[in-house]
Amino acid sequence: MNNQRPPYPMQPQGTRPPPPHGHPQGPNAAAVRPPLTPNANQQRPQQQQQQQQPGNAPMPPAGQPRLAQGFNPNRPMQSPPLVNPSQPGQPPTIMRPAPSPVATNSPMTPQQQQQQPRPGYVGHSPSMAPGMGVVSPGSTSMASPAAAPAPAPSSTTEHHRRRRMYPEQITQAYMDEPATSMAPPQQQQQQPQYMTPAGGQATQGMAAPQQQPYPGYNNQQASVSSMATQFGSMSLGGSNAPHSVPLSGLRPQIVDLKGPQPAIRLPPNASLTDSPFANCDPSYKCSTLNAIPSTEQLLKKSRLPLALVLAPYRTVDEGEQPVPVITDSVISRCRRCRTYINPFVTFVEGGQRWKCNMCFLLNDVMSAFDYDSVAQRPVDRWKRAELNYGCVEFVAPTEYMVRPPQAPAYVFVIDVSYSAVQSGMVATAARTILDSLERIPNKEHRTRVAFITVDSSLHFYSLSEEASEPQMLVVSDLEDVFLPQPTQLLANLSENMEAIKGFLEKLPDMFKATACVTNALGSALQAAYKLVCANGGKIVCLQSTLPNAGIGALKPREDVKMLGTAKESQLLNPASPFFKSFAVDCSRAQVSCDMLIFGGQYSDVATLGCLPHYTGGQTYYYPGFNASRTEDALKFAHEFSELLAEEIGLEAVIRIRASRGLRMSAFHGNFFIRSTDLLALPNVPRNQSYCVEVSIEDEIKAPTVCFQTALLHTTCHGERRIRVITLCLPVTSSISEIYANANEQALAGYLTNKAIERALSSKLDDARDAIVNKLVDILGIYKSHVQGSAPGSTPQLTAPNNLKLLPLLALCLIKHDGLRQSSQIPTDLRSNAMNLLRTMPLQLLLPYLYPNLYSLHNMPPEAGEITENGVSFPPALNLTAENIEPHGCYLLENGQHIFIWVGRGVVPQLCADLFDVRSYEGLRGGKAILPTLETPINRKVNMLVGKIREMRRGNYYPNLYLVKEDGDPYLRLWFLSHLVEDRTDNIMSYQQFLQHLKDRMTSASY
């Protein structure tokens, strides 16, 4: 497209002759182009004055097209109809687009030539895009026929009225926001940097390349062309065509990993109130598609998955609004589908009945819905929380209880074999429990605890307050387990606090001289189950030795020859059926199990992880644990203490309802599926994620659909509650809108769960291939059906702007320890990585897949300081070795581990200021605790490390590893394996992966 403007004849301002009589813009015609807003006429002189001020951006010369000020190609754009302000007291008139001018051979007048669209503004064609406010000569008036004729303006006023609508005004009309000037970017603030030994200044690493925008973002021609393409595809109905961005040859813009996903655009009046919280927060529930296809055929055609990613019981961060609690026991539900009343229902018949937004049945409004029985007065229904918030909690009445809420019960099963005692696990666990007794939920003073220690036999403890000291009861029969004192082993925490403290103080010395290497975990679990099966409870198991005696005994089965082969999946599945069947029994009795596994050698995490998987528990793995290392003791003590202090939900079930035509088809997460759509969770841990696949059974004719998650649970304080989370999404029949509303973060969570499921049921190779195939399908359908490229063409590999990082996240998943092709990853580490991947909420999953890399030797001055927005972090760098300088110092973290990489060319002064050593040679690699010094860089790095350990939801406390460039080879390779954009071993780099996707797309047909 030629963007050079032809030399149109221009008329001096204020001297233009009036239009001829009878011309559509003559004095007897209605206003041709009304102002964009009711006050636009008053604002124009101010805008002209601002354009003439020396501080504003200058207008481009005559040969250049004018760009929309503040135009952002990444921002999804709306296209509301223009509004024509009518006479005072009359309603505004909706303006419709004018028809295209009729081509004639008559010569144009200078005024007509001046009004012709300039090349590059609205597209290649002289015809206007729908909804554009530019009027061509010969077109009819866009004003309403009922509008009064405008008086004849003066020449200057007529010039202002008829002047061209420039792109910034177009942007203002379509984006519904004021246009802002495109000020030049501010220069980066000067910052202190450490000098290289040769005296040269340390460079900024990849700071400059990372901020380099995609080609065309700062190019006028590309911007105007992109803008014209978007405007040309828009309509007054608000279509949302995706904006394409190139992928090949460019570094991914990782700053967008933390950016917002496509906004949910509901039709007007979709909710009862104007509350901004009518839809639930995406951290509680989000969908892979923020616009639902109307038919199953359209969904299959798009190749995009439809699934929900849930974290229904997440913690509330500081500054966030807590979940509203409705205490009046007024719970309105649909009589047919049992949907809870929510902001998207409709009141009819004068507010006496409400229409269900799921099945459309009319239900009577309860008489107590508008009356406060406590205050004995009417209340405003529009202020009720369930009509204003997408996430609420009801205090459940007695009809929601099978039995009264049970008291929380904790049974600690502690391994006291030789390896557990020698590693310091028993002593550290006893001290942590002792320090956390006051933190265990016990608001009602009903919480009960019991302890079982196990080696070659079982040891029970009577902790009654009457006894002068704890009494140990030993059971050696491992096949037929029985309780020596069935009624006295569970002790009330409040009433027996002193006896419990005395026992925990003596526990480390009880077995310090043991030489037993046998462990009967299965028998101990059966005994713990018998203790709490009557009322339900929680088993907390601390295991160091591989169970090798009694029921459920295991054998070492790791074979290094199988690692990295097709048979490796056999090692990732349970070895014994006992643990799965036992977990199912626990689920029926409302008993959950948490596993804390300490591995000096092979621990069979794959088998022991069955217990938390089917009972709603959590698995923690501490490979090579040794309490003599302060770093190991701190990590375990912190995570164990947070686990004990968690305000969990008990005796829970989850049911997910959806609008007519939708059905939940598959579930992923730590729970047991009791029926086709009921998930049983004896324990609902905080910040655990679940994934649910959705299928479309019938054509959806409604403009919106809703998904409602109901979590019925007992709080750890003994109160029965129902947490209701409602999500409303629009329905579309356009494949373009489906792609424009895809959520890449939720898609990453879905792909993660599906890949792990495939790896366990088939092979790791199949899981990796499934990820690639799904990505090829998505990008191929986008290329052929959305962009309209020919099947055989090989243009630049592109993706929707909202999915531009999905290939990067997919590559990170393929390269992750849970799925990576390698013969160097132990089975326990891989199993633990899989457990984390399928239970982490998105806030933890994204950095776990794509870690954050920061440069420490040349941080900005504000990095590591507390600002009004919290602790300021340095700019994140792309994960490539190109950003690692020989004299640099870098911090990499993924939420589970923190690495500080030190190049061998680092200056001695940095070593002294940060690590309190004289030079690089004095550094010791491995697990470390950063010293506390009175130097600016040490204080800043300590601030960053502390913030990393507390800023995300979850109990995890990442260890810090110091990695020297020429230090431990294993540690060095571990760090470098996180640089996912580079080629590692036999796995492609990011650019090679993109080329592979492009080649696969070219060879396929869609």
Disulfide bonds with the S-S distance in Angstrom:
none
